[in-house]
Amino acid sequence: MLRARRALIWYGSILFACVALGLALAFKDGSPRIQMSHGQNPMIPFQYLLAGSAIGPLILAAFLAVGLDAEYKTIAITWTRPISRLSIALRYLAVDGGALVVAWALALAAVLIPIFALGIGQHITFGGPIALSAVLVFGAAVMWYGLVVLVTTLLPGRGAAVAGASWGYALFVPVLAAIPFPPLLHQVVLALNYVNPTAYITGHNSSHPLIAGNDTQHAVAAWLIGLAAAAIATQVWTKREVPA
């Protein structure tokens, strides 16, 4: 819980510092005048704000995922706790899952504060279903978290390196897919995107989608991969031997 809290404090501090800076610039010459030009009844659908805010947990996922690996150096002490190894692992996953939800809520607050500060909060509309994109983006965060947990479990003691490498993987593999490599190598690069969380949120409407399928299929796949990776990592972690 302390590790998750520390990550949330850093995340929230940076997030709201950016909000404060943006509002300071917006109001430096007085109150700005915002005109909604989408007809007589302009709307800001709340479900779209919810979907955009899901980027928050996506950013934080890799940093939270190293918590279980942090027990590696003191695993001998961890195994002396009067609870099962599975219970210990599940507690980590539960705390991190809750932290991802909190990150989502903080991101939503960071979106709503400027909207109301600018005086356009009355245009927010409710009642629509939760946007599929919100489920998809949060699913990509779960997928990122699960994959980092799995890799750090297989490579114990290297949590920070794995988390950092995951960002490089997520950002540069899609770029490699656009390079005209020889056919076989190009297919390998495309296959790598199927375990790349960012590839699932690029949308299927682009002229060159990174992975096949529509948004619903992407959402289902991201959630399944993330949960499966976390489940496998949990089983591997509970069978870990004490390092010599």
N, C-alpha and C positions, 0 to 999 in steps of 0.2 A: 504493500500500500504506500509506503514511503517513496519507493522508486517511481511508482505511477504518479504520486502527488508531485514529485519533483519535475517529472516530464510535463505534467499539466501546467505547473507554475511557469516554466519557461515558455511553453507554447502560448498560454494565455497572456503572459506579459508582452511577448512579441506581437501577438495578434491585436491586443487592445492599444498598444503603443502605436501601431500602424493606423488604427481607427482614430485615435486622438490626433495624430499628425494630419490625417486627411481632413478631419473636421476643422482643425486649426487653420489649415490652408483654405478650406471652403468659406470660413467665416472671417478671414483676415480683413476683408474690405466691407464687412457688414453682412447682414443676413442675405444669403443667396436666394434668388427667385427661381423656382423650379416649375416649369410648365409641362404638364402631361399632354402630349399631342396624339393620343390614341383614340380619338373620337370623344363623344360627350361623356362616356362612362369609362375612363381609363382604369385599368386593373393591374394589380401586381399579385398574381396568384401565389398564395403562401406555399403551395406544394413545390413551386419552382425555387423559392428561397430555401426550402428544406433540402432540395436536391443539390443546390450549389454549396450549401453548408456542409454537405457530406464530404467535401474535399478536405475538411479539417481532420477527421480521423484517418483519412488516407495519408496525410502528411505525417501524422504521429505514429502510425502503425509500426514501422520498423524500429523506432526508438523504444516503444513499449515491449517489443518482442524479445528483447535481450534480457529481460528480467529473470526468466527461468534459467538461462545460461549463467547468470551471475552467481548461482549457487554452486557452480562447479568447484571453485577453490575451497569451499567449506562443505563439500558434500558429505564428508565423514560425520560432521556435526548434524547436518540435515537429517541423515538417516537415523539419528538417535531420538528424533521427535516421536512422541507417543501416538502418532497417527500414521496411516498408511502412506506410502509414497504416492499413490494415485491421488489421494486427498490433497497432498501438498501441491502436486502439479495442477489439479483442478482449481485450487484456490488461486494460483497464479493466473490461470486463464480467465477465471471469473473476474478478478480485479482488473486485469487488462481489458477485458470486454467492457466492463463498466467505465473504464477510463476512455475508451473509444467513444462511448455514448456521451460522456461528459464533453469530450472534445467536439463532438457534433453540436451539442447544445451551446458551447462557447462560441463556435463559429456562427451559429444562427443568431446569437445575441449580437455578435460583431456586425452582422448584416442588418439587423433590425435597428440598432442604435442610430446609424447615419440616416436611415429612412425616416425615422420619427424626428430626428434632429432637423432634417431638411423640410419637415412639414408635409410629407407625402404619405404618412402612415395610414391615412384614411382610405387610400386606394388599395390597400391589401385586402384581398378577398379570400374567404375560407369556404370550406364545403366540398372542394374537389378531392378526388382520391390522391393518395400519396403517389407522387410521380415515380414511374418506373426507374427513371434515372437516379433517384435518391436511393432506391434499393440496390441498383447496379453499382453506384459509386461506393456505398458503404460495404457492399459485397467485395469490391476490389480491395478495400481496406482490410477486410477480414482475410482475404486471400493473401495479401502482402504480409500480414501479421503471421498467418499460419506457415507460410513458406520460410520466413526468417526464423521462426521458432524451430522448424524442422531442420534447417541447415545448421543452426547453432547447436542443436542437439547432436547432430552427426559430427560437428567440428567443435567440440566443447572448448571453452576458454577463449574463443575468438568472436565473441558476440559483437563488439564494436566494429571489428573489421567486416563481419558479415553484413551488419546493418548498413555500413557505408557502401559496401560493394553492391548491395541491393538497389541503392539509388542510382549508381552507375549503370547497372543492368537495366533498370526500369526506363532510364532516359536515353541510353545509347543504342540498345537493341532495336527499337523502332527506327532509329536513324539508319542503322545498318541494313534494314529491310528495304530501304529506298535506293541502296547502292546496287548497280548492275553487276553483281558477282556472277561467276559461272553457275549454271542451273543447279547443280547439286548443292553447292555452298549456299546459294540463295534459298533453297528449300530448307536447309538446316536453320538458317537465320529466321525464316518464317515460322518454323516449328518452335523455336525458342520463345516466340511471342505468346505461345499458348500457356506459358507459365510466367507471363509478364503482366502484372496487375494493370499497368497503364494501358496495355493494348486492348483491354476489355472496355475501357471507357472512352475510346476515341470515336465510337459510333460506327454503325454499319452503313451509313448513308454516304460516306466519302467515296471518291472514285477509286481509291486504293486502300481498302480495309486491311488491317493487319491480320485479323483472324476472321474466319467465316462465321456466319450466324447473325441473328438479329439481337436487339437489346435484351429481350426476354431470355434468350438462350445464353447470352453473355452473363446476365445476372445469375442465372441458375448455376452455370459453370463456375463462376467466381466463388460463389458461396460454397459449392461442393468441394472445390479444390482447397479452399481455405480451411474448412472444417475437417476435411480428410487429412490435410497436412498437420493440423494441430493434434488430431487424434493419434496419428502415427508417431509424432514427436513425443507425445505423452507416454506412449507405450515404451518407446526407446529410452526415454529419460528415467522411467521407473525401474528399468533393468540395468542402469548404469552401475559400474563397479567403482569402488573408491580408488582414486588415482594413487599410484605409488609415490 
